[in-house]
Structures are given as C-alpha cells and as structure tokens.
Amino acid sequence: MEHKTMLSLEKSQLAKKLMRRGMQLYRVRIVSEEDYRRVSEEYGDLKKDVANGVKEMINLRWSNACLRHKVMMTNETNYEEVAFSPNKNLQE
C-alpha cells in the first residue's frame, strides 16, 4: 500500500511540474522561421519608407528655400516683407 502512495505522490508531483512547464511554454511564444522572415522584411520595408520620407522632406525644404529666394529676387523685396506678409504678393 505504501508503494501505491509513493507512486501517486510522484505522479501528482510530476503532474504539477508538467503543468508549470506548460504554463511557461504558453507564456513564451515560439515564432516560426517564416514568420520571422516576414516580420524582418516588413521591418526593412518600413526603414526604407522612413528613409524615403526623410529624403523627400529634405528635397521639399530645399525647393521651398529656392522658391522663396526666387520670389525675393523677382519682386525685389526684402526678406521681412516676404516672411511677415506672404499674402501681399497674392493680392496684387
């Protein structure tokens, strides 16, 4: 009888260990290689998109500066008039 009690005790201890281990595995999500590659590609694409956005912003700022300079030169006005009254040229 003592032997059966020891076996049932060991069995319940093993069941508890397995349950704890199962919970640990449930918390840790195992990612497949395919998912990892897909996420890596998406990350790379996002980095490229950000870099392209930065390049476009730099280009637009440069164009804005060039156009502002051209307006100043063609209207022969000083920078303060253009900077503080941008609608003045539109109303003429």
The first five atom37 places (N, CA, C, CB, O) and aatype in JSON, in Angstrom:
{
  "aatype": [12, 6, 8, 11, 16, 12, 10, 15, 10, 6, 11, 15, 5, 10, 0, 11, 11, 10, 12, 1, 1, 7, 12, 5, 10, 18, 1, 19, 1, 9, 19, 15, 6, 6, 3, 18, 1, 1, 19, 15, 6, 6, 18, 7, 3, 10, 11, 11, 3, 19, 0, 2, 7, 19, 11, 6, 12, 9, 2, 10, 1, 17, 15, 2, 0, 4, 10, 1, 8, 11, 19, 12, 12, 16, 2, 6, 16, 2, 18, 6, 6, 19, 0, 13, 15, 14, 2, 11, 2, 10, 5, 6],
  "atom_mask": [
    [1, 1, 1, 1, 1],
    [1, 1, 1, 1, 1],
    [1, 1, 1, 1, 1],
    [1, 1, 1, 1, 1],
    [1, 1, 1, 1, 1],
    [1, 1, 1, 1, 1],
    [1, 1, 1, 1, 1],
    [1, 1, 1, 1, 1],
    [1, 1, 1, 1, 1],
    [1, 1, 1, 1, 1],
    [1, 1, 1, 1, 1],
    [1, 1, 1, 1, 1],
    [1, 1, 1, 1, 1],
    [1, 1, 1, 1, 1],
    [1, 1, 1, 1, 1],
    [1, 1, 1, 1, 1],
    [1, 1, 1, 1, 1],
    [1, 1, 1, 1, 1],
    [1, 1, 1, 1, 1],
    [1, 1, 1, 1, 1],
    [1, 1, 1, 1, 1],
    [1, 1, 1, 0, 1],
    [1, 1, 1, 1, 1],
    [1, 1, 1, 1, 1],
    [1, 1, 1, 1, 1],
    [1, 1, 1, 1, 1],
    [1, 1, 1, 1, 1],
    [1, 1, 1, 1, 1],
    [1, 1, 1, 1, 1],
    [1, 1, 1, 1, 1],
    [1, 1, 1, 1, 1],
    [1, 1, 1, 1, 1],
    [1, 1, 1, 1, 1],
    [1, 1, 1, 1, 1],
    [1, 1, 1, 1, 1],
    [1, 1, 1, 1, 1],
    [1, 1, 1, 1, 1],
    [1, 1, 1, 1, 1],
    [1, 1, 1, 1, 1],
    [1, 1, 1, 1, 1],
    [1, 1, 1, 1, 1],
    [1, 1, 1, 1, 1],
    [1, 1, 1, 1, 1],
    [1, 1, 1, 0, 1],
    [1, 1, 1, 1, 1],
    [1, 1, 1, 1, 1],
    [1, 1, 1, 1, 1],
    [1, 1, 1, 1, 1],
    [1, 1, 1, 1, 1],
    [1, 1, 1, 1, 1],
    [1, 1, 1, 1, 1],
    [1, 1, 1, 1, 1],
    [1, 1, 1, 0, 1],
    [1, 1, 1, 1, 1],
    [1, 1, 1, 1, 1],
    [1, 1, 1, 1, 1],
    [1, 1, 1, 1, 1],
    [1, 1, 1, 1, 1],
    [1, 1, 1, 1, 1],
    [1, 1, 1, 1, 1],
    [1, 1, 1, 1, 1],
    [1, 1, 1, 1, 1],
    [1, 1, 1, 1, 1],
    [1, 1, 1, 1, 1],
    [1, 1, 1, 1, 1],
    [1, 1, 1, 1, 1],
    [1, 1, 1, 1, 1],
    [1, 1, 1, 1, 1],
    [1, 1, 1, 1, 1],
    [1, 1, 1, 1, 1],
    [1, 1, 1, 1, 1],
    [1, 1, 1, 1, 1],
    [1, 1, 1, 1, 1],
    [1, 1, 1, 1, 1],
    [1, 1, 1, 1, 1],
    [1, 1, 1, 1, 1],
    [1, 1, 1, 1, 1],
    [1, 1, 1, 1, 1],
    [1, 1, 1, 1, 1],
    [1, 1, 1, 1, 1],
    [1, 1, 1, 1, 1],
    [1, 1, 1, 1, 1],
    [1, 1, 1, 1, 1],
    [1, 1, 1, 1, 1],
    [1, 1, 1, 1, 1],
    [1, 1, 1, 1, 1],
    [1, 1, 1, 1, 1],
    [1, 1, 1, 1, 1],
    [1, 1, 1, 1, 1],
    [1, 1, 1, 1, 1],
    [1, 1, 1, 1, 1],
    [1, 1, 1, 1, 1]
  ],
  "atom_positions": [
    [[0.81, -1.19, 0.0], [0.0, 0.0, 0.0], [0.86, 1.26, 0.0], [-0.93, -0.01, 1.2], [0.55, 2.27, -0.64]],
    [[1.95, 1.16, 0.74], [2.88, 2.29, 0.81], [3.46, 2.58, -0.57], [4.0, 1.99, 1.82], [3.69, 3.74, -0.91]],
    [[3.7, 1.58, -1.33], [4.25, 1.71, -2.68], [3.28, 2.5, -3.58], [4.54, 0.32, -3.28], [3.71, 3.35, -4.36]],
    [[1.98, 2.21, -3.47], [0.98, 2.92, -4.27], [0.9, 4.38, -3.85], [-0.41, 2.25, -4.12], [0.71, 5.25, -4.7]],
    [[1.06, 4.67, -2.59], [1.02, 6.03, -2.1], [2.21, 6.82, -2.63], [1.0, 6.06, -0.56], [2.07, 7.98, -3.04]],
    [[3.37, 6.18, -2.64], [4.57, 6.84, -3.17], [4.41, 7.11, -4.67], [5.83, 5.98, -2.92], [4.79, 8.18, -5.16]],
    [[3.85, 6.14, -5.38], [3.64, 6.33, -6.81], [2.64, 7.44, -7.09], [3.16, 5.02, -7.45], [2.86, 8.26, -7.98]],
    [[1.57, 7.49, -6.35], [0.58, 8.54, -6.57], [1.15, 9.92, -6.19], [-0.69, 8.25, -5.75], [0.81, 10.92, -6.81]],
    [[2.0, 9.97, -5.18], [2.65, 11.21, -4.79], [3.6, 11.68, -5.9], [3.42, 11.03, -3.47], [3.6, 12.86, -6.26]],
    [[4.4, 10.76, -6.43], [5.31, 11.08, -7.53], [4.52, 11.52, -8.76], [6.2, 9.88, -7.88], [4.89, 12.46, -9.46]],
    [[3.43, 10.83, -9.0], [2.59, 11.16, -10.14], [2.03, 12.58, -10.01], [1.45, 10.15, -10.27], [2.06, 13.35, -10.97]],
    [[1.55, 12.93, -8.85], [0.99, 14.27, -8.66], [2.08, 15.34, -8.75], [0.27, 14.36, -7.3], [1.84, 16.43, -9.26]],
    [[3.29, 15.03, -8.24], [4.4, 15.98, -8.35], [4.79, 16.18, -9.81], [5.62, 15.49, -7.54], [5.03, 17.31, -10.24]],
    [[4.84, 15.09, -10.57], [5.14, 15.19, -11.99], [4.07, 15.98, -12.74], [5.29, 13.8, -12.61], [4.37, 16.78, -13.62]],
    [[2.82, 15.75, -12.37], [1.72, 16.48, -13.0], [1.85, 17.97, -12.74], [0.36, 15.97, -12.49], [1.63, 18.79, -13.63]],
    [[2.21, 18.34, -11.49], [2.4, 19.75, -11.15], [3.55, 20.35, -11.94], [2.66, 19.91, -9.66], [3.44, 21.48, -12.44]],
    [[4.66, 19.61, -12.06], [5.81, 20.1, -12.83], [5.44, 20.31, -14.28], [6.99, 19.11, -12.73], [5.78, 21.32, -14.89]],
    [[4.71, 19.33, -14.84], [4.29, 19.45, -16.23], [3.37, 20.64, -16.43], [3.61, 18.17, -16.69], [3.45, 21.35, -17.43]],
    [[2.49, 20.85, -15.48], [1.57, 21.97, -15.56], [2.33, 23.3, -15.52], [0.54, 21.91, -14.42], [2.04, 24.21, -16.3]],
    [[3.3, 23.41, -14.6], [4.12, 24.63, -14.53], [4.89, 24.83, -15.83], [5.09, 24.58, -13.34], [4.97, 25.94, -16.35]],
    [[5.47, 23.76, -16.33], [6.25, 23.83, -17.58], [5.36, 24.23, -18.74], [6.94, 22.49, -17.87], [5.75, 25.01, -19.61]],
    [[4.16, 23.67, -18.75], [3.2, 24.03, -19.8], [2.84, 25.5, -19.75], [0.0, 0.0, 0.0], [2.72, 26.15, -20.79]],
    [[2.67, 26.03, -18.56], [2.36, 27.44, -18.41], [3.53, 28.31, -18.87], [2.0, 27.76, -16.96], [3.33, 29.36, -19.48]],
    [[4.74, 27.86, -18.58], [5.92, 28.61, -19.03], [5.98, 28.61, -20.54], [7.21, 28.01, -18.43], [6.26, 29.65, -21.15]],
    [[5.74, 27.48, -21.16], [5.77, 27.41, -22.63], [4.65, 28.24, -23.24], [5.65, 25.95, -23.09], [4.82, 28.81, -24.32]],
    [[3.53, 28.31, -22.57], [2.42, 29.11, -23.06], [2.79, 30.59, -23.08], [1.17, 28.88, -22.2], [2.4, 31.32, -23.99]],
    [[3.53, 31.03, -22.08], [3.94, 32.43, -22.0], [4.95, 32.8, -23.07], [4.52, 32.73, -20.63], [4.93, 33.9, -23.61]],
    [[5.84, 31.87, -23.39], [6.87, 32.12, -24.39], [6.32, 31.69, -25.74], [8.2, 31.36, -24.05], [6.03, 30.51, -25.95]],
    [[6.18, 32.63, -26.64], [5.64, 32.33, -27.96], [6.78, 31.96, -28.89], [4.83, 33.52, -28.52], [7.71, 32.74, -29.1]],
    [[6.68, 30.81, -29.44], [7.71, 30.36, -30.37], [7.31, 30.82, -31.76], [7.88, 28.81, -30.32], [6.19, 30.57, -32.21]],
    [[8.23, 31.51, -32.44], [7.97, 32.08, -33.75], [8.61, 31.2, -34.81], [8.49, 33.55, -33.84], [9.76, 30.79, -34.67]],
    [[7.87, 30.92, -35.84], [8.41, 30.11, -36.92], [9.39, 30.94, -37.75], [7.28, 29.54, -37.81], [9.38, 32.17, -37.7]],
    [[10.21, 30.25, -38.51], [11.18, 30.95, -39.38], [10.46, 31.81, -40.41], [12.1, 29.94, -40.08], [10.9, 32.91, -40.73]],
    [[9.36, 31.29, -40.92], [8.6, 32.02, -41.93], [8.06, 33.34, -41.37], [7.45, 31.16, -42.46], [8.14, 34.38, -42.02]],
    [[7.51, 33.28, -40.15], [7.01, 34.5, -39.51], [8.15, 35.47, -39.25], [6.3, 34.16, -38.19], [8.0, 36.68, -39.45]],
    [[9.28, 34.95, -38.81], [10.44, 35.8, -38.54], [10.9, 36.51, -39.81], [11.59, 34.97, -37.94], [11.18, 37.71, -39.8]],
    [[10.98, 35.76, -40.91], [11.4, 36.37, -42.18], [10.41, 37.43, -42.64], [11.55, 35.3, -43.28], [10.8, 38.5, -43.1]],
    [[9.12, 37.13, -42.51], [8.09, 38.08, -42.93], [8.19, 39.37, -42.12], [6.69, 37.46, -42.78], [8.13, 40.46, -42.69]],
    [[8.34, 39.24, -40.82], [8.44, 40.43, -39.96], [9.73, 41.2, -40.26], [8.39, 40.03, -38.47], [9.73, 42.43, -40.26]],
    [[10.81, 40.48, -40.52], [12.08, 41.14, -40.87], [11.95, 41.91, -42.17], [13.21, 40.11, -40.98], [12.47, 43.02, -42.28]],
    [[11.27, 41.33, -43.15], [11.07, 42.02, -44.43], [10.21, 43.27, -44.24], [10.43, 41.08, -45.46], [10.5, 44.32, -44.81]],
    [[9.15, 43.14, -43.45], [8.29, 44.3, -43.18], [9.08, 45.41, -42.48], [7.09, 43.89, -42.32], [8.91, 46.58, -42.79]],
    [[9.93, 45.02, -41.54], [10.76, 46.0, -40.82], [11.71, 46.7, -41.8], [11.57, 45.31, -39.69], [11.88, 47.92, -41.75]],
    [[12.32, 45.92, -42.69], [13.21, 46.51, -43.69], [12.46, 47.48, -44.61], [0.0, 0.0, 0.0], [12.97, 48.55, -44.94]],
    [[11.24, 47.09, -45.02], [10.43, 47.96, -45.87], [10.07, 49.26, -45.14], [9.15, 47.24, -46.31], [10.1, 50.34, -45.73]],
    [[9.74, 49.15, -43.85], [9.42, 50.35, -43.09], [10.62, 51.28, -42.96], [8.91, 49.96, -41.71], [10.49, 52.5, -43.05]],
    [[11.8, 50.69, -42.75], [13.01, 51.51, -42.66], [13.24, 52.25, -43.97], [14.24, 50.65, -42.31], [13.62, 53.42, -43.96]],
    [[13.02, 51.57, -45.11], [13.18, 52.21, -46.41], [12.17, 53.33, -46.59], [13.04, 51.19, -47.54], [12.5, 54.4, -47.11]],
    [[10.92, 53.09, -46.17], [9.88, 54.11, -46.27], [10.25, 55.36, -45.47], [8.54, 53.56, -45.8], [10.07, 56.48, -45.93]],
    [[10.77, 55.15, -44.27], [11.17, 56.28, -43.43], [12.31, 57.05, -44.09], [11.6, 55.8, -42.01], [12.3, 58.28, -44.12]],
    [[13.3, 56.32, -44.62], [14.42, 56.97, -45.29], [13.94, 57.76, -46.5], [15.47, 55.93, -45.72], [14.41, 58.88, -46.74]],
    [[13.02, 57.2, -47.28], [12.48, 57.91, -48.43], [11.7, 59.15, -48.0], [11.58, 57.0, -49.26], [11.77, 60.19, -48.66]],
    [[10.96, 59.05, -46.9], [10.23, 60.2, -46.38], [11.17, 61.33, -45.96], [0.0, 0.0, 0.0], [10.89, 62.5, -46.19]],
    [[12.28, 60.96, -45.34], [13.27, 61.96, -44.91], [13.89, 62.63, -46.14], [14.37, 61.3, -44.04], [14.06, 63.85, -46.16]],
    [[14.22, 61.83, -47.15], [14.78, 62.4, -48.38], [13.8, 63.36, -49.04], [15.17, 61.29, -49.37], [14.18, 64.44, -49.51]],
    [[12.53, 62.97, -49.07], [11.51, 63.82, -49.67], [11.36, 65.13, -48.89], [10.16, 63.08, -49.74], [11.22, 66.2, -49.48]],
    [[11.38, 65.04, -47.57], [11.27, 66.24, -46.73], [12.44, 67.19, -46.99], [11.2, 65.86, -45.23], [12.26, 68.4, -47.1]],
    [[13.64, 66.64, -47.08], [14.82, 67.46, -47.36], [14.68, 68.13, -48.72], [16.11, 66.61, -47.32], [14.99, 69.31, -48.88]],
    [[14.21, 67.37, -49.7], [14.02, 67.91, -51.05], [12.99, 69.04, -51.05], [13.58, 66.79, -52.01], [13.19, 70.08, -51.69]],
    [[11.88, 68.84, -50.34], [10.84, 69.87, -50.29], [11.34, 71.13, -49.59], [9.61, 69.34, -49.58], [11.02, 72.24, -50.02]],
    [[12.1, 70.97, -48.53], [12.65, 72.15, -47.85], [13.62, 72.91, -48.74], [13.35, 71.74, -46.54], [13.64, 74.14, -48.76]],
    [[14.42, 72.15, -49.48], [15.36, 72.78, -50.39], [14.6, 73.54, -51.49], [16.3, 71.72, -51.01], [14.96, 74.67, -51.83]],
    [[13.57, 72.92, -52.05], [12.77, 73.57, -53.08], [12.1, 74.82, -52.52], [11.71, 72.61, -53.64], [12.04, 75.85, -53.2]],
    [[11.59, 74.75, -51.31], [10.95, 75.89, -50.68], [11.95, 77.04, -50.53], [10.38, 75.49, -49.31], [11.62, 78.2, -50.81]],
    [[13.15, 76.73, -50.09], [14.16, 77.78, -49.92], [14.51, 78.41, -51.26], [15.44, 77.2, -49.26], [14.65, 79.63, -51.37]],
    [[14.64, 77.58, -52.29], [14.97, 78.11, -53.62], [13.84, 78.99, -54.16], [15.25, 76.97, -54.6], [14.1, 80.06, -54.71]],
    [[12.61, 78.55, -54.0], [11.48, 79.34, -54.48], [11.34, 80.64, -53.71], [10.19, 78.53, -54.37], [11.04, 81.68, -54.3]],
    [[11.55, 80.59, -52.4], [11.49, 81.81, -51.6], [12.55, 82.81, -52.08], [11.69, 81.49, -50.09], [12.28, 84.01, -52.2]],
    [[13.74, 82.32, -52.35], [14.82, 83.18, -52.83], [14.45, 83.77, -54.19], [16.14, 82.39, -52.93], [14.69, 84.95, -54.44]],
    [[13.87, 82.96, -55.06], [13.49, 83.44, -56.39], [12.42, 84.53, -56.28], [12.99, 82.27, -57.26], [12.47, 85.53, -57.0]],
    [[11.44, 84.33, -55.39], [10.39, 85.34, -55.2], [10.99, 86.63, -54.68], [9.3, 84.83, -54.22], [10.62, 87.71, -55.13]],
    [[11.91, 86.51, -53.75], [12.55, 87.71, -53.21], [13.31, 88.46, -54.29], [13.5, 87.35, -52.07], [13.29, 89.69, -54.33]],
    [[13.97, 87.72, -55.18], [14.76, 88.37, -56.22], [13.88, 88.98, -57.31], [15.73, 87.37, -56.84], [14.17, 90.07, -57.8]],
    [[12.81, 88.3, -57.69], [11.97, 88.83, -58.77], [11.13, 90.01, -58.31], [11.06, 87.74, -59.31], [10.86, 90.91, -59.1]],
    [[10.71, 90.03, -57.06], [9.89, 91.14, -56.56], [10.74, 92.26, -55.98], [8.93, 90.64, -55.51], [10.22, 93.32, -55.64]],
    [[12.02, 92.04, -55.87], [12.95, 92.99, -55.29], [12.45, 93.5, -53.93], [13.17, 94.17, -56.25], [12.5, 94.7, -53.64]],
    [[11.99, 92.59, -53.14], [11.56, 92.94, -51.79], [12.57, 92.37, -50.82], [10.13, 92.42, -51.49], [13.37, 91.5, -51.17]],
    [[12.52, 92.86, -49.59], [13.43, 92.29, -48.6], [12.77, 91.1, -47.9], [13.86, 93.36, -47.57], [11.56, 90.89, -48.04]],
    [[13.53, 90.36, -47.17], [13.09, 89.11, -46.56], [11.96, 89.33, -45.55], [14.25, 88.43, -45.88], [11.07, 88.49, -45.44]],
    [[11.99, 90.45, -44.81], [10.98, 90.7, -43.79], [9.58, 90.81, -44.41], [11.32, 91.97, -43.01], [8.63, 90.28, -43.85]],
    [[9.45, 91.48, -45.54], [8.14, 91.62, -46.18], [7.59, 90.25, -46.61], [8.24, 92.56, -47.39], [6.41, 89.97, -46.44]],
    [[8.44, 89.43, -47.17], [8.01, 88.11, -47.62], [7.67, 87.23, -46.43], [9.09, 87.44, -48.49], [6.69, 86.49, -46.45]],
    [[8.49, 87.31, -45.38], [8.29, 86.44, -44.23], [7.05, 86.82, -43.43], [9.5, 86.48, -43.33], [6.35, 85.93, -42.93]],
    [[6.75, 88.12, -43.29], [5.65, 88.52, -42.41], [4.35, 88.8, -43.15], [6.05, 89.73, -41.64], [3.3, 88.89, -42.51]],
    [[4.39, 88.95, -44.45], [3.14, 89.16, -45.18], [3.14, 88.32, -46.45], [2.94, 90.67, -45.51], [3.3, 88.87, -47.55]],
    [[2.97, 87.04, -46.34], [3.02, 86.19, -47.52], [1.82, 86.4, -48.45], [3.08, 84.74, -47.09], [1.91, 86.07, -49.63]],
    [[0.71, 86.93, -47.96], [-0.46, 87.16, -48.8], [-0.38, 88.44, -49.6], [-1.69, 87.18, -47.95], [-1.19, 88.65, -50.51]],
    [[0.58, 89.31, -49.3], [0.72, 90.57, -50.01], [0.92, 90.33, -51.5], [1.89, 91.39, -49.44], [0.29, 91.01, -52.32]],
    [[1.78, 89.37, -51.87], [2.04, 89.1, -53.26], [0.85, 88.43, -53.94], [3.28, 88.23, -53.38], [0.67, 88.56, -55.15]],
    [[0.04, 87.72, -53.18], [-1.11, 87.02, -53.76], [-2.24, 87.99, -54.08], [-1.61, 85.95, -52.8], [-3.02, 87.74, -55.01]],
    [[-2.36, 89.1, -53.33], [-3.45, 90.03, -53.52], [-3.19, 90.99, -54.66], [-3.7, 90.81, -52.26], [-4.14, 91.59, -55.17]],
    [[-1.98, 91.14, -55.08], [-1.65, 92.12, -56.15], [-2.12, 91.65, -57.49], [-0.16, 92.36, -56.2], [-1.92, 92.35, -58.49]]
  ]
}
